[in-house]
Amino acid sequence: MEDAIPSRTALRVARLRALHQFSPQAGLFRDRYAIAILGEAAPVAQELEQEDERSRRMRLFMAARARIAEDWLAAAVRRGIRQLVVLGAGLDTFSLRNPYSDLSVFEVDHPATQAWKRKCIADAGLAEPPATKFVPVNFERQSLSVELAQAGLRSTEPSFFIWLGVVPYLTQDAIFGTLSWIAGIPGSEVAFDYSEPVENRDLAGQATLAFHAARVAAVGEPWISFFVPAELAKSLTDLGFDEIEDLESGDIAARLSRAPKRKASNSGGHIIRARRSA
């Protein structure tokens, strides 16, 4: 991503989330601000008619990962978590929808993307949520812990971290540096998504990876980090996380439909939760 240009992939994800609100599966993840925040860039319902199967699956994955991450957050709030950090927030609208009166929200993103997001909020006639602090950070160049501390995050208290649509674009040094810091705060928890490497996928999964990887690379935001599930789980354990839940695409569909998991092709997409309980 260029320093002065907001993320193009963040816009694409936001449009998919907005389009999802028109779909028959909208109940999977309802977001009453997803359309408004996009202004003139918002999709229209007729765009659903142009979806092919690959596009439909991507839209559903975007909605499902947000739903599951927020379900995990709800469980953390019930355990007493009172700080949420949204890493690489893009046009995510949780801060506008925040149902928890005592949950402090810290939105972290690349400075250009965050400035664009705040303009989108203002242009939509919405007020910035008083319980939210915006923290501009370049993950590759700045210290996340330092910037969050300066913004008021209480580092001696546990936090929940939502980190969606970001990890594949970062170097492994940046990824594990962030995860190591989170693991150093007892009681903290992180939810993020990742993708398996091409050699782990079946033919359909390889074709899916090639298609989507080419699209993000074409706008200058290539995927550069992939993980083998067992190896990632070991790395998280070595960092100090002692509670790990990893859902691949079939697990996600089964959980949200409350139906038995069916054998399906390996799409390579995962969402994972890791917690340092003590």
Secondary structure, DSSP 8 states (H G I E B T S, - for coil): --TTS--HHHHHHHHHHHHHTTSTTGGGS--TTTTGGGGGG---GGGGGG--HHHHHHHHHHHHHHHHHHHHHHHHHHTT--EEEEET-TT--HHHH---TT-EEEEEE-HHHHHHHHHHHHHTT----TTEEEEE--TTTS-HHHHHHHHT--TTS--EEEE-S-GGGS-HHHHHHHHHHHHTSTT-EEEEEEE--GGGS-HHHHHHHHHHHHHHHHTT--------HHHHHHHHHHHT--EEEEEEHHHHHHHHHTS---------EEEEEEE---
